[in-house]
Amino acid sequence: MSITQEKKAELIKDNATSKDDTGSPEVQIAILTERITNLSDHMKEHNHDFHSRRGLLAMVARRRKLLDYVKGKSEERYQAILKKHGIRR
């Protein structure tokens, strides 16, 4: 359900806004999106796993808050993130 260190490093490299960037909203959204995708696949198989469902909903809410923050700062960045990760609004 979690992501590997290699996958996380790849996501950071692909979404970083600068060389040593690990905490920008773009990176955080990319990591959360990967975790949400993995957990969604788990939930399709184990639909009665209510503890994981709660974690999934918390991750979706956290990503939504980050997206709202980015949208408030720059509409162009927001649209680029949505398009890059295939997130519906």
A tleap script that builds the chain and sets N, CA, C and O, in Angstrom:
source leaprc.protein.ff14SB
mol = sequence {
  NMET SER ILE THR GLN GLU LYS LYS ALA GLU
  LEU ILE LYS ASP ASN ALA THR SER LYS ASP
  ASP THR GLY SER PRO GLU VAL GLN ILE ALA
  ILE LEU THR GLU ARG ILE THR ASN LEU SER
  ASP HIE MET LYS GLU HIE ASN HIE ASP PHE
  HIE SER ARG ARG GLY LEU LEU ALA MET VAL
  ALA ARG ARG ARG LYS LEU LEU ASP TYR VAL
  LYS GLY LYS SER GLU GLU ARG TYR GLN ALA
  ILE LEU LYS LYS HIE GLY ILE ARG CARG
}
set mol.1.N position { 0.807 -1.189 0.000 }
set mol.1.CA position { 0.000 0.000 0.000 }
set mol.1.C position { 0.856 1.261 0.000 }
set mol.1.O position { 0.466 2.270 -0.587 }
set mol.2.N position { 2.012 1.217 0.648 }
set mol.2.CA position { 2.877 2.384 0.624 }
set mol.2.C position { 3.754 2.321 -0.622 }
set mol.2.O position { 3.746 1.334 -1.358 }
set mol.3.N position { 4.499 3.379 -0.841 }
set mol.3.CA position { 5.352 3.415 -2.027 }
set mol.3.C position { 6.794 3.153 -1.610 }
set mol.3.O position { 7.180 3.413 -0.470 }
set mol.4.N position { 7.577 2.641 -2.538 }
set mol.4.CA position { 8.972 2.323 -2.257 }
set mol.4.C position { 9.807 3.598 -2.243 }
set mol.4.O position { 9.379 4.635 -2.750 }
set mol.5.N position { 10.988 3.514 -1.667 }
set mol.5.CA position { 11.883 4.663 -1.625 }
set mol.5.C position { 12.290 5.097 -3.026 }
set mol.5.O position { 12.430 6.289 -3.299 }
set mol.6.N position { 12.479 4.123 -3.915 }
set mol.6.CA position { 12.877 4.445 -5.285 }
set mol.6.C position { 11.765 5.202 -6.004 }
set mol.6.O position { 12.022 6.181 -6.705 }
set mol.7.N position { 10.527 4.742 -5.823 }
set mol.7.CA position { 9.389 5.401 -6.460 }
set mol.7.C position { 9.206 6.815 -5.908 }
set mol.7.O position { 8.913 7.749 -6.655 }
set mol.8.N position { 9.380 6.961 -4.602 }
set mol.8.CA position { 9.248 8.274 -3.973 }
set mol.8.C position { 10.336 9.222 -4.480 }
set mol.8.O position { 10.060 10.388 -4.763 }
set mol.9.N position { 11.575 8.723 -4.595 }
set mol.9.CA position { 12.667 9.545 -5.112 }
set mol.9.C position { 12.399 9.965 -6.552 }
set mol.9.O position { 12.697 11.094 -6.943 }
set mol.10.N position { 11.838 9.056 -7.332 }
set mol.10.CA position { 11.500 9.369 -8.720 }
set mol.10.C position { 10.411 10.443 -8.785 }
set mol.10.O position { 10.494 11.362 -9.601 }
set mol.11.N position { 9.397 10.330 -7.932 }
set mol.11.CA position { 8.328 11.334 -7.896 }
set mol.11.C position { 8.882 12.694 -7.482 }
set mol.11.O position { 8.492 13.718 -8.042 }
set mol.12.N position { 9.779 12.709 -6.516 }
set mol.12.CA position { 10.371 13.970 -6.073 }
set mol.12.C position { 11.169 14.595 -7.211 }
set mol.12.O position { 11.068 15.795 -7.464 }
set mol.13.N position { 11.966 13.772 -7.895 }
set mol.13.CA position { 12.787 14.286 -8.997 }
set mol.13.C position { 11.921 14.841 -10.129 }
set mol.13.O position { 12.243 15.883 -10.701 }
set mol.14.N position { 10.836 14.157 -10.451 }
set mol.14.CA position { 9.977 14.573 -11.559 }
set mol.14.C position { 9.151 15.817 -11.247 }
set mol.14.O position { 8.785 16.554 -12.161 }
set mol.15.N position { 8.853 16.064 -9.970 }
set mol.15.CA position { 7.949 17.153 -9.620 }
set mol.15.C position { 8.605 18.291 -8.854 }
set mol.15.O position { 7.932 19.258 -8.496 }
set mol.16.N position { 9.898 18.198 -8.598 }
set mol.16.CA position { 10.587 19.237 -7.837 }
set mol.16.C position { 10.636 20.540 -8.629 }
set mol.16.O position { 10.805 20.537 -9.848 }
set mol.17.N position { 10.485 21.645 -7.917 }
set mol.17.CA position { 10.555 22.950 -8.571 }
set mol.17.C position { 11.981 23.486 -8.585 }
set mol.17.O position { 12.302 24.374 -9.374 }
set mol.18.N position { 12.849 22.948 -7.709 }
set mol.18.CA position { 14.258 23.304 -7.706 }
set mol.18.C position { 15.082 22.053 -7.392 }
set mol.18.O position { 14.532 20.970 -7.191 }
set mol.19.N position { 16.381 22.214 -7.353 }
set mol.19.CA position { 17.273 21.064 -7.198 }
set mol.19.C position { 17.024 20.276 -5.912 }
set mol.19.O position { 16.912 19.051 -5.961 }
set mol.20.N position { 16.937 20.942 -4.776 }
set mol.20.CA position { 16.800 20.266 -3.487 }
set mol.20.C position { 15.384 20.317 -2.938 }
set mol.20.O position { 15.184 20.277 -1.724 }
set mol.21.N position { 14.421 20.405 -3.808 }
set mol.21.CA position { 13.027 20.554 -3.391 }
set mol.21.C position { 12.424 19.201 -3.024 }
set mol.21.O position { 12.375 18.289 -3.849 }
set mol.22.N position { 11.967 19.081 -1.779 }
set mol.22.CA position { 11.266 17.861 -1.370 }
set mol.22.C position { 9.925 18.163 -0.726 }
set mol.22.O position { 9.153 17.240 -0.464 }
set mol.23.N position { 9.624 19.435 -0.462 }
set mol.23.CA position { 8.419 19.751 0.284 }
set mol.23.C position { 7.465 20.696 -0.393 }
set mol.23.O position { 6.508 21.147 0.236 }
set mol.24.N position { 7.688 21.016 -1.661 }
set mol.24.CA position { 6.772 21.924 -2.338 }
set mol.24.C position { 5.409 21.242 -2.512 }
set mol.24.O position { 5.328 20.014 -2.492 }
set mol.25.N position { 4.359 22.017 -2.680 }
set mol.25.CA position { 3.035 21.415 -2.864 }
set mol.25.C position { 2.988 20.446 -4.045 }
set mol.25.O position { 2.286 19.437 -3.985 }
set mol.26.N position { 3.721 20.737 -5.108 }
set mol.26.CA position { 3.722 19.849 -6.266 }
set mol.26.C position { 4.249 18.467 -5.901 }
set mol.26.O position { 3.677 17.456 -6.308 }
set mol.27.N position { 5.334 18.422 -5.138 }
set mol.27.CA position { 5.920 17.143 -4.721 }
set mol.27.C position { 4.975 16.414 -3.772 }
set mol.27.O position { 4.755 15.211 -3.912 }
set mol.28.N position { 4.418 17.140 -2.809 }
set mol.28.CA position { 3.509 16.517 -1.847 }
set mol.28.C position { 2.277 15.951 -2.543 }
set mol.28.O position { 1.816 14.862 -2.200 }
set mol.29.N position { 1.742 16.683 -3.516 }
set mol.29.CA position { 0.565 16.218 -4.253 }
set mol.29.C position { 0.905 14.974 -5.063 }
set mol.29.O position { 0.107 14.040 -5.129 }
set mol.30.N position { 2.083 14.955 -5.680 }
set mol.30.CA position { 2.487 13.790 -6.471 }
set mol.30.C position { 2.609 12.542 -5.593 }
set mol.30.O position { 2.156 11.463 -5.975 }
set mol.31.N position { 3.218 12.693 -4.425 }
set mol.31.CA position { 3.380 11.548 -3.522 }
set mol.31.C position { 2.023 11.076 -3.012 }
set mol.31.O position { 1.752 9.875 -2.972 }
set mol.32.N position { 1.169 12.028 -2.620 }
set mol.32.CA position { -0.165 11.650 -2.146 }
set mol.32.C position { -0.973 10.976 -3.244 }
set mol.32.O position { -1.703 10.021 -2.977 }
set mol.33.N position { -0.854 11.456 -4.465 }
set mol.33.CA position { -1.593 10.857 -5.578 }
set mol.33.C position { -1.167 9.410 -5.791 }
set mol.33.O position { -2.007 8.543 -6.032 }
set mol.34.N position { 0.124 9.148 -5.704 }
set mol.34.CA position { 0.620 7.772 -5.858 }
set mol.34.C position { 0.094 6.891 -4.729 }
set mol.34.O position { -0.351 5.769 -4.972 }
set mol.35.N position { 0.142 7.395 -3.491 }
set mol.35.CA position { -0.361 6.621 -2.353 }
set mol.35.C position { -1.867 6.382 -2.469 }
set mol.35.O position { -2.350 5.300 -2.139 }
set mol.36.N position { -2.605 7.384 -2.934 }
set mol.36.CA position { -4.054 7.247 -3.100 }
set mol.36.C position { -4.368 6.202 -4.157 }
set mol.36.O position { -5.285 5.399 -3.986 }
set mol.37.N position { -3.618 6.210 -5.238 }
set mol.37.CA position { -3.824 5.224 -6.304 }
set mol.37.C position { -3.582 3.806 -5.781 }
set mol.37.O position { -4.369 2.896 -6.041 }
set mol.38.N position { -2.485 3.632 -5.041 }
set mol.38.CA position { -2.176 2.304 -4.494 }
set mol.38.C position { -3.254 1.849 -3.513 }
set mol.38.O position { -3.671 0.691 -3.540 }
set mol.39.N position { -3.696 2.740 -2.663 }
set mol.39.CA position { -4.694 2.380 -1.659 }
set mol.39.C position { -6.060 2.152 -2.303 }
set mol.39.O position { -6.840 1.327 -1.828 }
set mol.40.N position { -6.350 2.872 -3.372 }
set mol.40.CA position { -7.617 2.651 -4.083 }
set mol.40.C position { -7.662 1.249 -4.691 }
set mol.40.O position { -8.697 0.582 -4.667 }
set mol.41.N position { -6.521 0.812 -5.236 }
set mol.41.CA position { -6.452 -0.554 -5.773 }
set mol.41.C position { -6.662 -1.584 -4.662 }
set mol.41.O position { -7.335 -2.595 -4.863 }
set mol.42.N position { -6.085 -1.320 -3.500 }
set mol.42.CA position { -6.270 -2.210 -2.350 }
set mol.42.C position { -7.747 -2.256 -1.947 }
set mol.42.O position { -8.277 -3.322 -1.632 }
set mol.43.N position { -8.396 -1.115 -1.961 }
set mol.43.CA position { -9.794 -1.041 -1.526 }
set mol.43.C position { -10.736 -1.764 -2.498 }
set mol.43.O position { -11.797 -2.238 -2.091 }
set mol.44.N position { -10.362 -1.849 -3.760 }
set mol.44.CA position { -11.183 -2.588 -4.724 }
set mol.44.C position { -11.230 -4.076 -4.364 }
set mol.44.O position { -12.249 -4.739 -4.555 }
set mol.45.N position { -10.123 -4.583 -3.848 }
set mol.45.CA position { -10.058 -6.001 -3.488 }
set mol.45.C position { -10.588 -6.260 -2.078 }
set mol.45.O position { -11.205 -7.293 -1.820 }
set mol.46.N position { -10.344 -5.322 -1.175 }
set mol.46.CA position { -10.726 -5.489 0.231 }
set mol.46.C position { -11.714 -4.387 0.616 }
set mol.46.O position { -11.366 -3.456 1.342 }
set mol.47.N position { -12.931 -4.500 0.128 }
set mol.47.CA position { -13.894 -3.411 0.302 }
set mol.47.C position { -14.424 -3.272 1.726 }
set mol.47.O position { -15.109 -2.291 2.014 }
set mol.48.N position { -14.145 -4.192 2.611 }
set mol.48.CA position { -14.600 -4.083 3.997 }
set mol.48.C position { -13.474 -3.636 4.946 }
set mol.48.O position { -13.617 -3.727 6.165 }
set mol.49.N position { -12.381 -3.164 4.395 }
set mol.49.CA position { -11.251 -2.692 5.191 }
set mol.49.C position { -11.511 -1.231 5.571 }
set mol.49.O position { -11.055 -0.312 4.890 }
set mol.50.N position { -12.236 -1.035 6.647 }
set mol.50.CA position { -12.685 0.298 7.020 }
set mol.50.C position { -11.567 1.162 7.586 }
set mol.50.O position { -11.630 2.387 7.477 }
set mol.51.N position { -10.556 0.564 8.181 }
set mol.51.CA position { -9.431 1.346 8.688 }
set mol.51.C position { -8.639 1.960 7.532 }
set mol.51.O position { -8.227 3.117 7.604 }
set mol.52.N position { -8.432 1.195 6.487 }
set mol.52.CA position { -7.743 1.730 5.317 }
set mol.52.C position { -8.598 2.757 4.600 }
set mol.52.O position { -8.071 3.725 4.050 }
set mol.53.N position { -9.898 2.565 4.598 }
set mol.53.CA position { -10.807 3.526 3.969 }
set mol.53.C position { -10.680 4.895 4.651 }
set mol.53.O position { -10.672 5.932 3.988 }
set mol.54.N position { -10.582 4.879 5.983 }
set mol.54.CA position { -10.444 6.126 6.721 }
set mol.54.C position { -9.132 6.819 6.350 }
set mol.54.O position { -9.104 8.037 6.172 }
set mol.55.N position { -8.051 6.053 6.233 }
set mol.55.CA position { -6.769 6.619 5.817 }
set mol.55.C position { -6.818 7.181 4.409 }
set mol.55.O position { -6.239 8.229 4.122 }
set mol.56.N position { -7.518 6.469 3.532 }
set mol.56.CA position { -7.673 6.931 2.152 }
set mol.56.C position { -8.404 8.263 2.109 }
set mol.56.O position { -7.986 9.179 1.401 }
set mol.57.N position { -9.488 8.378 2.857 }
set mol.57.CA position { -10.241 9.621 2.879 }
set mol.57.C position { -9.410 10.765 3.456 }
set mol.57.O position { -9.525 11.905 3.006 }
set mol.58.N position { -8.580 10.470 4.442 }
set mol.58.CA position { -7.712 11.498 5.020 }
set mol.58.C position { -6.683 11.977 3.999 }
set mol.58.O position { -6.396 13.171 3.916 }
set mol.59.N position { -6.128 11.043 3.220 }
set mol.59.CA position { -5.154 11.424 2.190 }
set mol.59.C position { -5.802 12.266 1.104 }
set mol.59.O position { -5.214 13.242 0.640 }
set mol.60.N position { -7.010 11.896 0.697 }
set mol.60.CA position { -7.723 12.664 -0.322 }
set mol.60.C position { -7.997 14.076 0.188 }
set mol.60.O position { -7.855 15.043 -0.561 }
set mol.61.N position { -8.388 14.203 1.452 }
set mol.61.CA position { -8.654 15.517 2.031 }
set mol.61.C position { -7.377 16.350 2.102 }
set mol.61.O position { -7.403 17.548 1.821 }
set mol.62.N position { -6.262 15.726 2.476 }
set mol.62.CA position { -4.988 16.445 2.544 }
set mol.62.C position { -4.569 16.935 1.165 }
set mol.62.O position { -4.096 18.062 1.016 }
set mol.63.N position { -4.745 16.075 0.146 }
set mol.63.CA position { -4.405 16.474 -1.221 }
set mol.63.C position { -5.298 17.607 -1.687 }
set mol.63.O position { -4.839 18.531 -2.359 }
set mol.64.N position { -6.581 17.537 -1.330 }
set mol.64.CA position { -7.522 18.589 -1.708 }
set mol.64.C position { -7.102 19.937 -1.100 }
set mol.64.O position { -7.166 20.967 -1.771 }
set mol.65.N position { -6.676 19.927 0.166 }
set mol.65.CA position { -6.225 21.156 0.816 }
set mol.65.C position { -4.986 21.723 0.125 }
set mol.65.O position { -4.881 22.933 -0.071 }
set mol.66.N position { -4.050 20.848 -0.244 }
set mol.66.CA position { -2.860 21.302 -0.963 }
set mol.66.C position { -3.219 21.877 -2.320 }
set mol.66.O position { -2.660 22.892 -2.736 }
set mol.67.N position { -4.156 21.228 -3.016 }
set mol.67.CA position { -4.589 21.742 -4.316 }
set mol.67.C position { -5.273 23.101 -4.171 }
set mol.67.O position { -5.066 23.987 -4.999 }
set mol.68.N position { -6.075 23.270 -3.140 }
set mol.68.CA position { -6.718 24.562 -2.905 }
set mol.68.C position { -5.675 25.640 -2.623 }
set mol.68.O position { -5.817 26.776 -3.076 }
set mol.69.N position { -4.638 25.292 -1.884 }
set mol.69.CA position { -3.558 26.230 -1.605 }
set mol.69.C position { -2.878 26.665 -2.904 }
set mol.69.O position { -2.663 27.856 -3.131 }
set mol.70.N position { -2.543 25.699 -3.749 }
set mol.70.CA position { -1.876 26.017 -5.015 }
set mol.70.C position { -2.791 26.857 -5.890 }
set mol.70.O position { -2.333 27.793 -6.545 }
set mol.71.N position { -4.068 26.537 -5.910 }
set mol.71.CA position { -5.016 27.293 -6.724 }
set mol.71.C position { -5.084 28.745 -6.270 }
set mol.71.O position { -5.206 29.651 -7.095 }
set mol.72.N position { -5.007 28.968 -4.971 }
set mol.72.CA position { -5.008 30.329 -4.445 }
set mol.72.C position { -3.757 31.102 -4.810 }
set mol.72.O position { -3.799 32.324 -4.946 }
set mol.73.N position { -2.646 30.405 -4.971 }
set mol.73.CA position { -1.386 31.054 -5.328 }
set mol.73.C position { -1.252 31.276 -6.832 }
set mol.73.O position { -0.837 32.346 -7.278 }
set mol.74.N position { -1.611 30.244 -7.615 }
set mol.74.CA position { -1.413 30.339 -9.063 }
set mol.74.C position { -2.347 29.357 -9.779 }
set mol.74.O position { -2.230 28.142 -9.618 }
set mol.75.N position { -3.251 29.892 -10.552 }
set mol.75.CA position { -4.200 29.066 -11.306 }
set mol.75.C position { -3.476 28.208 -12.354 }
set mol.75.O position { -3.891 27.081 -12.627 }
set mol.76.N position { -2.394 28.743 -12.939 }
set mol.76.CA position { -1.657 27.992 -13.964 }
set mol.76.C position { -0.987 26.754 -13.361 }
set mol.76.O position { -1.040 25.671 -13.945 }
set mol.77.N position { -0.364 26.914 -12.202 }
set mol.77.CA position { 0.260 25.768 -11.525 }
set mol.77.C position { -0.789 24.729 -11.173 }
set mol.77.O position { -0.564 23.528 -11.324 }
set mol.78.N position { -1.931 25.195 -10.705 }
set mol.78.CA position { -3.028 24.307 -10.323 }
set mol.78.C position { -3.490 23.469 -11.516 }
set mol.78.O position { -3.611 22.248 -11.415 }
set mol.79.N position { -3.743 24.126 -12.633 }
set mol.79.CA position { -4.198 23.413 -13.831 }
set mol.79.C position { -3.136 22.441 -14.338 }
set mol.79.O position { -3.463 21.350 -14.805 }
set mol.80.N position { -1.867 22.832 -14.247 }
set mol.80.CA position { -0.777 21.953 -14.685 }
set mol.80.C position { -0.714 20.694 -13.818 }
set mol.80.O position { -0.504 19.595 -14.331 }
set mol.81.N position { -0.895 20.855 -12.517 }
set mol.81.CA position { -0.871 19.697 -11.606 }
set mol.81.C position { -2.032 18.764 -11.909 }
set mol.81.O position { -1.848 17.550 -11.990 }
set mol.82.N position { -3.223 19.322 -12.076 }
set mol.82.CA position { -4.393 18.490 -12.376 }
set mol.82.C position { -4.180 17.688 -13.652 }
set mol.82.O position { -4.483 16.497 -13.708 }
set mol.83.N position { -3.656 18.353 -14.674 }
set mol.83.CA position { -3.447 17.690 -15.956 }
set mol.83.C position { -2.353 16.625 -15.868 }
set mol.83.O position { -2.493 15.537 -16.426 }
set mol.84.N position { -1.262 16.943 -15.164 }
set mol.84.CA position { -0.133 16.015 -15.080 }
set mol.84.C position { -0.493 14.730 -14.358 }
set mol.84.O position { -0.053 13.649 -14.752 }
set mol.85.N position { -1.297 14.842 -13.294 }
set mol.85.CA position { -1.609 13.680 -12.486 }
set mol.85.C position { -2.974 13.088 -12.781 }
set mol.85.O position { -3.352 12.084 -12.177 }
set mol.86.N position { -3.722 13.689 -13.697 }
set mol.86.CA position { -5.024 13.145 -14.061 }
set mol.86.C position { -6.039 13.229 -12.929 }
set mol.86.O position { -6.845 12.319 -12.734 }
set mol.87.N position { -5.992 14.328 -12.187 }
set mol.87.CA position { -6.907 14.507 -11.051 }
set mol.87.C position { -8.150 15.234 -11.528 }
set mol.87.O position { -8.069 16.232 -12.243 }
set mol.88.N position { -9.308 14.716 -11.121 }
set mol.88.CA position { -10.561 15.378 -11.443 }
set mol.88.C position { -10.819 16.450 -10.406 }
set mol.88.O position { -10.423 16.310 -9.249 }
set mol.89.N position { -11.476 17.507 -10.809 }
set mol.89.CA position { -11.859 18.545 -9.827 }
set mol.89.C position { -13.270 18.323 -9.414 }
set mol.89.O position { -13.800 19.076 -8.597 }
savepdb mol mol.pdb
quit
